[in-house]
């Protein structure tokens, strides 16, 4: 699955266009490397998103095309 779609499906970012913009601006890292929107994500990848106020780092636990809102948080685990 593409990183921009994963960020939207997991509800880390609200819209896919916002995820695409973040990736294009170099604010999304996968396993320590900058990720462009078409970057393929898989289970076990470590993703880091750089915000103006800090960073969010998480590990991908599952990759699913469609997820209910309540189950979205089961797709990843936040790393301190």
Gaussian input, Z-matrix of N, CA and C with variables (Angstrom, degrees):
# hf/3-21g

backbone

0 1
 N
 C     1     B1
 C     2     B2     1     A1
 N     3     B3     2     A2     1     D1
 C     4     B4     3     A3     2     D2
 C     5     B5     4     A4     3     D3
 N     6     B6     5     A5     4     D4
 C     7     B7     6     A6     5     D5
 C     8     B8     7     A7     6     D6
 N     9     B9     8     A8     7     D7
 C    10    B10     9     A9     8     D8
 C    11    B11    10    A10     9     D9
 N    12    B12    11    A11    10    D10
 C    13    B13    12    A12    11    D11
 C    14    B14    13    A13    12    D12
 N    15    B15    14    A14    13    D13
 C    16    B16    15    A15    14    D14
 C    17    B17    16    A16    15    D15
 N    18    B18    17    A17    16    D16
 C    19    B19    18    A18    17    D17
 C    20    B20    19    A19    18    D18
 N    21    B21    20    A20    19    D19
 C    22    B22    21    A21    20    D20
 C    23    B23    22    A22    21    D21
 N    24    B24    23    A23    22    D22
 C    25    B25    24    A24    23    D23
 C    26    B26    25    A25    24    D24
 N    27    B27    26    A26    25    D25
 C    28    B28    27    A27    26    D26
 C    29    B29    28    A28    27    D27
 N    30    B30    29    A29    28    D28
 C    31    B31    30    A30    29    D29
 C    32    B32    31    A31    30    D30
 N    33    B33    32    A32    31    D31
 C    34    B34    33    A33    32    D32
 C    35    B35    34    A34    33    D33
 N    36    B36    35    A35    34    D34
 C    37    B37    36    A36    35    D35
 C    38    B38    37    A37    36    D36
 N    39    B39    38    A38    37    D37
 C    40    B40    39    A39    38    D38
 C    41    B41    40    A40    39    D39
 N    42    B42    41    A41    40    D40
 C    43    B43    42    A42    41    D41
 C    44    B44    43    A43    42    D42
 N    45    B45    44    A44    43    D43
 C    46    B46    45    A45    44    D44
 C    47    B47    46    A46    45    D45
 N    48    B48    47    A47    46    D46
 C    49    B49    48    A48    47    D47
 C    50    B50    49    A49    48    D48
 N    51    B51    50    A50    49    D49
 C    52    B52    51    A51    50    D50
 C    53    B53    52    A52    51    D51
 N    54    B54    53    A53    52    D52
 C    55    B55    54    A54    53    D53
 C    56    B56    55    A55    54    D54
 N    57    B57    56    A56    55    D55
 C    58    B58    57    A57    56    D56
 C    59    B59    58    A58    57    D57
 N    60    B60    59    A59    58    D58
 C    61    B61    60    A60    59    D59
 C    62    B62    61    A61    60    D60
 N    63    B63    62    A62    61    D61
 C    64    B64    63    A63    62    D62
 C    65    B65    64    A64    63    D63
 N    66    B66    65    A65    64    D64
 C    67    B67    66    A66    65    D65
 C    68    B68    67    A67    66    D66
 N    69    B69    68    A68    67    D67
 C    70    B70    69    A69    68    D68
 C    71    B71    70    A70    69    D69
 N    72    B72    71    A71    70    D70
 C    73    B73    72    A72    71    D71
 C    74    B74    73    A73    72    D72
 N    75    B75    74    A74    73    D73
 C    76    B76    75    A75    74    D74
 C    77    B77    76    A76    75    D75
 N    78    B78    77    A77    76    D76
 C    79    B79    78    A78    77    D77
 C    80    B80    79    A79    78    D78
 N    81    B81    80    A80    79    D79
 C    82    B82    81    A81    80    D80
 C    83    B83    82    A82    81    D81
 N    84    B84    83    A83    82    D82
 C    85    B85    84    A84    83    D83
 C    86    B86    85    A85    84    D84
 N    87    B87    86    A86    85    D85
 C    88    B88    87    A87    86    D86
 C    89    B89    88    A88    87    D87
 N    90    B90    89    A89    88    D88
 C    91    B91    90    A90    89    D89
 C    92    B92    91    A91    90    D90
 N    93    B93    92    A92    91    D91
 C    94    B94    93    A93    92    D92
 C    95    B95    94    A94    93    D93
 N    96    B96    95    A95    94    D94
 C    97    B97    96    A96    95    D95
 C    98    B98    97    A97    96    D96
 N    99    B99    98    A98    97    D97
 C   100   B100    99    A99    98    D98
 C   101   B101   100   A100    99    D99
 N   102   B102   101   A101   100   D100
 C   103   B103   102   A102   101   D101
 C   104   B104   103   A103   102   D102
 N   105   B105   104   A104   103   D103
 C   106   B106   105   A105   104   D104
 C   107   B107   106   A106   105   D105
 N   108   B108   107   A107   106   D106
 C   109   B109   108   A108   107   D107
 C   110   B110   109   A109   108   D108
 N   111   B111   110   A110   109   D109
 C   112   B112   111   A111   110   D110
 C   113   B113   112   A112   111   D111
 N   114   B114   113   A113   112   D112
 C   115   B115   114   A114   113   D113
 C   116   B116   115   A115   114   D114
 N   117   B117   116   A116   115   D115
 C   118   B118   117   A117   116   D116
 C   119   B119   118   A118   117   D117
 N   120   B120   119   A119   118   D118
 C   121   B121   120   A120   119   D119
 C   122   B122   121   A121   120   D120
 N   123   B123   122   A122   121   D121
 C   124   B124   123   A123   122   D122
 C   125   B125   124   A124   123   D123
 N   126   B126   125   A125   124   D124
 C   127   B127   126   A126   125   D125
 C   128   B128   127   A127   126   D126
 N   129   B129   128   A128   127   D127
 C   130   B130   129   A129   128   D128
 C   131   B131   130   A130   129   D129
 N   132   B132   131   A131   130   D130
 C   133   B133   132   A132   131   D131
 C   134   B134   133   A133   132   D132
 N   135   B135   134   A134   133   D133
 C   136   B136   135   A135   134   D134
 C   137   B137   136   A136   135   D135
 N   138   B138   137   A137   136   D136
 C   139   B139   138   A138   137   D137
 C   140   B140   139   A139   138   D138
 N   141   B141   140   A140   139   D139
 C   142   B142   141   A141   140   D140
 C   143   B143   142   A142   141   D141
 N   144   B144   143   A143   142   D142
 C   145   B145   144   A144   143   D143
 C   146   B146   145   A145   144   D144
 N   147   B147   146   A146   145   D145
 C   148   B148   147   A147   146   D146
 C   149   B149   148   A148   147   D147
 N   150   B150   149   A149   148   D148
 C   151   B151   150   A150   149   D149
 C   152   B152   151   A151   150   D150
 N   153   B153   152   A152   151   D151
 C   154   B154   153   A153   152   D152
 C   155   B155   154   A154   153   D153
 N   156   B156   155   A155   154   D154
 C   157   B157   156   A156   155   D155
 C   158   B158   157   A157   156   D156
 N   159   B159   158   A158   157   D157
 C   160   B160   159   A159   158   D158
 C   161   B161   160   A160   159   D159
 N   162   B162   161   A161   160   D160
 C   163   B163   162   A162   161   D161
 C   164   B164   163   A163   162   D162
 N   165   B165   164   A164   163   D163
 C   166   B166   165   A165   164   D164
 C   167   B167   166   A166   165   D165
 N   168   B168   167   A167   166   D166
 C   169   B169   168   A168   167   D167
 C   170   B170   169   A169   168   D168
 N   171   B171   170   A170   169   D169
 C   172   B172   171   A171   170   D170
 C   173   B173   172   A172   171   D171
 N   174   B174   173   A173   172   D172
 C   175   B175   174   A174   173   D173
 C   176   B176   175   A175   174   D174
 N   177   B177   176   A176   175   D175
 C   178   B178   177   A177   176   D176
 C   179   B179   178   A178   177   D177
 N   180   B180   179   A179   178   D178
 C   181   B181   180   A180   179   D179
 C   182   B182   181   A181   180   D180
 N   183   B183   182   A182   181   D181
 C   184   B184   183   A183   182   D182
 C   185   B185   184   A184   183   D183
 N   186   B186   185   A185   184   D184
 C   187   B187   186   A186   185   D185
 C   188   B188   187   A187   186   D186
 N   189   B189   188   A188   187   D187
 C   190   B190   189   A189   188   D188
 C   191   B191   190   A190   189   D189
 N   192   B192   191   A191   190   D190
 C   193   B193   192   A192   191   D191
 C   194   B194   193   A193   192   D192
 N   195   B195   194   A194   193   D193
 C   196   B196   195   A195   194   D194
 C   197   B197   196   A196   195   D195
 N   198   B198   197   A197   196   D196
 C   199   B199   198   A198   197   D197
 C   200   B200   199   A199   198   D198
 N   201   B201   200   A200   199   D199
 C   202   B202   201   A201   200   D200
 C   203   B203   202   A202   201   D201
 N   204   B204   203   A203   202   D202
 C   205   B205   204   A204   203   D203
 C   206   B206   205   A205   204   D204
 N   207   B207   206   A206   205   D205
 C   208   B208   207   A207   206   D206
 C   209   B209   208   A208   207   D207
 N   210   B210   209   A209   208   D208
 C   211   B211   210   A210   209   D209
 C   212   B212   211   A211   210   D210
 N   213   B213   212   A212   211   D211
 C   214   B214   213   A213   212   D212
 C   215   B215   214   A214   213   D213
 N   216   B216   215   A215   214   D214
 C   217   B217   216   A216   215   D215
 C   218   B218   217   A217   216   D216
 N   219   B219   218   A218   217   D217
 C   220   B220   219   A219   218   D218
 C   221   B221   220   A220   219   D219
 N   222   B222   221   A221   220   D220
 C   223   B223   222   A222   221   D221
 C   224   B224   223   A223   222   D222
 N   225   B225   224   A224   223   D223
 C   226   B226   225   A225   224   D224
 C   227   B227   226   A226   225   D225
 N   228   B228   227   A227   226   D226
 C   229   B229   228   A228   227   D227
 C   230   B230   229   A229   228   D228
 N   231   B231   230   A230   229   D229
 C   232   B232   231   A231   230   D230
 C   233   B233   232   A232   231   D231
 N   234   B234   233   A233   232   D232
 C   235   B235   234   A234   233   D233
 C   236   B236   235   A235   234   D234
 N   237   B237   236   A236   235   D235
 C   238   B238   237   A237   236   D236
 C   239   B239   238   A238   237   D237

   B1=1.4482
   B2=1.5349
   B3=1.3043
   B4=1.4612
   B5=1.5265
   B6=1.3266
   B7=1.4694
   B8=1.5222
   B9=1.3294
   B10=1.4628
   B11=1.5243
   B12=1.3208
   B13=1.4681
   B14=1.5323
   B15=1.3291
   B16=1.4600
   B17=1.5228
   B18=1.3245
   B19=1.4641
   B20=1.5192
   B21=1.3193
   B22=1.4692
   B23=1.5293
   B24=1.3377
   B25=1.4683
   B26=1.5258
   B27=1.3269
   B28=1.4637
   B29=1.5271
   B30=1.3228
   B31=1.4644
   B32=1.5356
   B33=1.3170
   B34=1.4631
   B35=1.5286
   B36=1.3298
   B37=1.4644
   B38=1.5300
   B39=1.3171
   B40=1.4636
   B41=1.5165
   B42=1.3261
   B43=1.4550
   B44=1.5173
   B45=1.3293
   B46=1.4583
   B47=1.5314
   B48=1.3223
   B49=1.4628
   B50=1.5245
   B51=1.3236
   B52=1.4680
   B53=1.5298
   B54=1.3260
   B55=1.4655
   B56=1.5259
   B57=1.3315
   B58=1.4633
   B59=1.5229
   B60=1.3302
   B61=1.4656
   B62=1.5298
   B63=1.3399
   B64=1.4645
   B65=1.5263
   B66=1.3291
   B67=1.4647
   B68=1.5275
   B69=1.3090
   B70=1.4707
   B71=1.5211
   B72=1.3337
   B73=1.4612
   B74=1.5328
   B75=1.3368
   B76=1.4550
   B77=1.5187
   B78=1.3227
   B79=1.4629
   B80=1.5215
   B81=1.3328
   B82=1.4623
   B83=1.5230
   B84=1.3356
   B85=1.4536
   B86=1.5294
   B87=1.3243
   B88=1.4615
   B89=1.5149
   B90=1.3141
   B91=1.4740
   B92=1.5284
   B93=1.3309
   B94=1.4531
   B95=1.5210
   B96=1.3254
   B97=1.4650
   B98=1.5195
   B99=1.3262
   B100=1.4636
   B101=1.5162
   B102=1.3391
   B103=1.4576
   B104=1.5161
   B105=1.3152
   B106=1.4592
   B107=1.5360
   B108=1.3368
   B109=1.4771
   B110=1.5310
   B111=1.3471
   B112=1.4737
   B113=1.5265
   B114=1.3355
   B115=1.4745
   B116=1.5283
   B117=1.3233
   B118=1.4666
   B119=1.5265
   B120=1.3228
   B121=1.4661
   B122=1.5278
   B123=1.3335
   B124=1.4676
   B125=1.5248
   B126=1.3115
   B127=1.4570
   B128=1.5233
   B129=1.3277
   B130=1.4537
   B131=1.5166
   B132=1.3268
   B133=1.4647
   B134=1.5208
   B135=1.3273
   B136=1.4634
   B137=1.5243
   B138=1.3274
   B139=1.4625
   B140=1.5230
   B141=1.3234
   B142=1.4639
   B143=1.5236
   B144=1.3279
   B145=1.4595
   B146=1.5218
   B147=1.3203
   B148=1.4585
   B149=1.5269
   B150=1.3349
   B151=1.4622
   B152=1.5270
   B153=1.3276
   B154=1.4614
   B155=1.5279
   B156=1.3384
   B157=1.4674
   B158=1.5233
   B159=1.3144
   B160=1.4550
   B161=1.5133
   B162=1.3316
   B163=1.4616
   B164=1.5227
   B165=1.3225
   B166=1.4543
   B167=1.5215
   B168=1.3226
   B169=1.4576
   B170=1.5210
   B171=1.3408
   B172=1.4593
   B173=1.5205
   B174=1.3358
   B175=1.4644
   B176=1.5267
   B177=1.3078
   B178=1.4590
   B179=1.5273
   B180=1.3369
   B181=1.4651
   B182=1.5188
   B183=1.3389
   B184=1.4580
   B185=1.5166
   B186=1.3218
   B187=1.4578
   B188=1.5238
   B189=1.3281
   B190=1.4623
   B191=1.5182
   B192=1.3363
   B193=1.4622
   B194=1.5260
   B195=1.3311
   B196=1.4638
   B197=1.5212
   B198=1.3385
   B199=1.4594
   B200=1.5229
   B201=1.3223
   B202=1.4610
   B203=1.5230
   B204=1.3083
   B205=1.4616
   B206=1.5284
   B207=1.3235
   B208=1.4652
   B209=1.5300
   B210=1.3344
   B211=1.4596
   B212=1.5202
   B213=1.3237
   B214=1.4705
   B215=1.5254
   B216=1.3223
   B217=1.4686
   B218=1.5286
   B219=1.3268
   B220=1.4634
   B221=1.5301
   B222=1.3322
   B223=1.4596
   B224=1.5231
   B225=1.3395
   B226=1.4601
   B227=1.5146
   B228=1.3319
   B229=1.4564
   B230=1.5190
   B231=1.3099
   B232=1.4542
   B233=1.5290
   B234=1.3131
   B235=1.4618
   B236=1.5182
   B237=1.3082
   B238=1.4703
   B239=1.5037
   A1=108.41
   A2=115.80
   A3=121.30
   A4=110.12
   A5=116.78
   A6=121.42
   A7=111.26
   A8=118.27
   A9=119.56
   A10=111.40
   A11=116.94
   A12=119.88
   A13=110.63
   A14=117.42
   A15=120.16
   A16=111.10
   A17=117.10
   A18=120.60
   A19=110.99
   A20=117.34
   A21=121.33
   A22=110.86
   A23=117.33
   A24=121.29
   A25=110.90
   A26=117.35
   A27=121.36
   A28=112.32
   A29=115.46
   A30=123.11
   A31=113.07
   A32=115.77
   A33=119.94
   A34=108.20
   A35=115.82
   A36=121.77
   A37=107.39
   A38=117.11
   A39=121.07
   A40=114.86
   A41=117.33
   A42=119.98
   A43=110.49
   A44=115.00
   A45=119.91
   A46=110.69
   A47=117.61
   A48=119.26
   A49=110.99
   A50=117.07
   A51=120.68
   A52=109.34
   A53=116.89
   A54=121.21
   A55=110.73
   A56=117.12
   A57=120.87
   A58=111.02
   A59=116.39
   A60=120.59
   A61=111.30
   A62=117.07
   A63=120.98
   A64=110.50
   A65=117.03
   A66=120.83
   A67=110.64
   A68=116.60
   A69=120.85
   A70=111.84
   A71=116.99
   A72=121.55
   A73=112.42
   A74=118.00
   A75=121.28
   A76=114.03
   A77=117.49
   A78=121.11
   A79=113.66
   A80=117.10
   A81=120.90
   A82=108.37
   A83=114.90
   A84=121.69
   A85=108.90
   A86=116.93
   A87=122.28
   A88=107.29
   A89=115.74
   A90=122.23
   A91=111.49
   A92=116.36
   A93=121.39
   A94=115.88
   A95=118.04
   A96=121.60
   A97=109.65
   A98=115.85
   A99=119.55
   A100=109.25
   A101=115.71
   A102=121.27
   A103=110.08
   A104=116.13
   A105=121.89
   A106=108.02
   A107=118.85
   A108=121.09
   A109=116.12
   A110=120.30
   A111=117.55
   A112=115.19
   A113=118.07
   A114=121.08
   A115=109.82
   A116=116.63
   A117=121.85
   A118=110.18
   A119=115.48
   A120=121.77
   A121=108.48
   A122=116.13
   A123=120.22
   A124=109.10
   A125=115.85
   A126=120.68
   A127=109.97
   A128=115.71
   A129=121.32
   A130=113.98
   A131=117.83
   A132=120.60
   A133=110.29
   A134=115.96
   A135=121.72
   A136=107.47
   A137=115.57
   A138=121.95
   A139=108.56
   A140=115.61
   A141=121.48
   A142=107.89
   A143=116.06
   A144=121.95
   A145=107.88
   A146=115.64
   A147=121.17
   A148=109.29
   A149=115.92
   A150=122.57
   A151=108.23
   A152=116.45
   A153=120.61
   A154=111.00
   A155=116.60
   A156=121.14
   A157=113.28
   A158=118.65
   A159=121.30
   A160=111.22
   A161=115.72
   A162=120.08
   A163=110.80
   A164=115.45
   A165=122.78
   A166=106.52
   A167=116.50
   A168=121.48
   A169=108.03
   A170=116.39
   A171=119.93
   A172=111.17
   A173=115.36
   A174=123.10
   A175=108.02
   A176=116.27
   A177=121.90
   A178=108.47
   A179=116.46
   A180=121.22
   A181=112.47
   A182=116.61
   A183=121.34
   A184=109.31
   A185=115.35
   A186=121.37
   A187=107.17
   A188=116.55
   A189=122.05
   A190=109.06
   A191=116.20
   A192=121.32
   A193=112.02
   A194=116.52
   A195=121.38
   A196=108.40
   A197=115.78
   A198=121.05
   A199=108.87
   A200=115.88
   A201=119.43
   A202=109.33
   A203=115.63
   A204=121.47
   A205=111.82
   A206=116.88
   A207=120.67
   A208=113.00
   A209=117.21
   A210=121.22
   A211=113.50
   A212=117.54
   A213=121.11
   A214=112.59
   A215=117.00
   A216=119.87
   A217=112.61
   A218=118.27
   A219=121.60
   A220=112.21
   A221=117.38
   A222=121.19
   A223=112.66
   A224=117.44
   A225=120.43
   A226=110.74
   A227=115.76
   A228=121.24
   A229=108.05
   A230=116.28
   A231=121.14
   A232=109.70
   A233=115.22
   A234=122.43
   A235=107.72
   A236=116.83
   A237=120.68
   A238=112.93
   D1=144.40
   D2=178.27
   D3=-68.48
   D4=146.60
   D5=-178.42
   D6=-61.81
   D7=-39.84
   D8=-179.03
   D9=-64.64
   D10=-38.07
   D11=178.34
   D12=-70.50
   D13=-39.11
   D14=178.85
   D15=-61.11
   D16=-43.51
   D17=-179.56
   D18=-61.41
   D19=-33.68
   D20=178.35
   D21=-76.50
   D22=-47.53
   D23=-178.11
   D24=-62.40
   D25=-38.62
   D26=-179.53
   D27=-79.83
   D28=-5.64
   D29=178.28
   D30=64.11
   D31=27.35
   D32=172.17
   D33=-73.49
   D34=-42.18
   D35=171.72
   D36=-118.54
   D37=143.50
   D38=-170.41
   D39=-72.06
   D40=-34.66
   D41=-177.43
   D42=-129.79
   D43=150.04
   D44=-178.78
   D45=-67.11
   D46=-34.20
   D47=178.92
   D48=-64.20
   D49=-35.91
   D50=176.57
   D51=-65.71
   D52=-40.57
   D53=178.21
   D54=-64.37
   D55=-41.14
   D56=178.44
   D57=-63.55
   D58=-42.53
   D59=179.11
   D60=-63.74
   D61=-41.19
   D62=179.17
   D63=-63.99
   D64=-41.87
   D65=179.34
   D66=-65.88
   D67=-44.83
   D68=-179.02
   D69=-64.63
   D70=-30.47
   D71=179.80
   D72=-82.42
   D73=-0.72
   D74=178.13
   D75=80.13
   D76=22.06
   D77=-177.87
   D78=-96.14
   D79=2.06
   D80=179.60
   D81=-120.77
   D82=127.58
   D83=179.47
   D84=-119.41
   D85=136.70
   D86=175.57
   D87=-121.44
   D88=119.17
   D89=-178.26
   D90=53.13
   D91=40.27
   D92=175.53
   D93=84.03
   D94=2.54
   D95=-179.67
   D96=-120.98
   D97=146.47
   D98=177.34
   D99=-62.91
   D100=139.54
   D101=-178.14
   D102=-116.97
   D103=128.10
   D104=173.22
   D105=-86.37
   D106=163.76
   D107=-176.07
   D108=-51.43
   D109=-37.09
   D110=-178.46
   D111=-82.57
   D112=3.93
   D113=-178.99
   D114=-58.29
   D115=128.22
   D116=179.75
   D117=-80.72
   D118=129.81
   D119=-178.75
   D120=-106.47
   D121=148.82
   D122=177.60
   D123=-140.58
   D124=168.19
   D125=179.91
   D126=-59.86
   D127=138.21
   D128=178.78
   D129=95.83
   D130=-13.72
   D131=178.12
   D132=-66.55
   D133=145.50
   D134=175.79
   D135=-106.08
   D136=122.47
   D137=-176.25
   D138=-113.70
   D139=139.09
   D140=177.53
   D141=-129.02
   D142=128.29
   D143=178.23
   D144=-113.17
   D145=127.15
   D146=-179.60
   D147=-94.75
   D148=118.07
   D149=175.80
   D150=-105.26
   D151=168.17
   D152=176.34
   D153=-63.68
   D154=-32.09
   D155=-175.41
   D156=-95.56
   D157=-5.90
   D158=-178.69
   D159=159.87
   D160=-157.79
   D161=-179.37
   D162=-129.87
   D163=156.41
   D164=173.46
   D165=-122.70
   D166=123.41
   D167=-179.14
   D168=-121.61
   D169=129.55
   D170=-178.84
   D171=-147.67
   D172=160.17
   D173=177.88
   D174=-108.01
   D175=135.22
   D176=179.08
   D177=-77.74
   D178=123.08
   D179=179.56
   D180=-98.09
   D181=-33.23
   D182=-178.86
   D183=-151.67
   D184=151.66
   D185=177.80
   D186=-122.46
   D187=113.72
   D188=179.97
   D189=-132.11
   D190=144.34
   D191=-178.65
   D192=-71.33
   D193=-40.29
   D194=-177.07
   D195=-130.49
   D196=131.97
   D197=-179.64
   D198=-141.70
   D199=140.17
   D200=174.89
   D201=-72.27
   D202=156.92
   D203=-176.40
   D204=-55.11
   D205=-42.97
   D206=-177.45
   D207=-69.03
   D208=-25.13
   D209=-177.98
   D210=-94.58
   D211=-5.55
   D212=-176.31
   D213=-60.76
   D214=-35.30
   D215=-178.37
   D216=-70.15
   D217=-11.82
   D218=178.68
   D219=-83.20
   D220=-3.95
   D221=-179.56
   D222=-82.23
   D223=-14.97
   D224=-176.05
   D225=-150.31
   D226=162.67
   D227=172.82
   D228=-129.13
   D229=135.60
   D230=-177.89
   D231=-79.15
   D232=135.11
   D233=178.96
   D234=-104.93
   D235=134.50
   D236=-178.19
   D237=-68.44

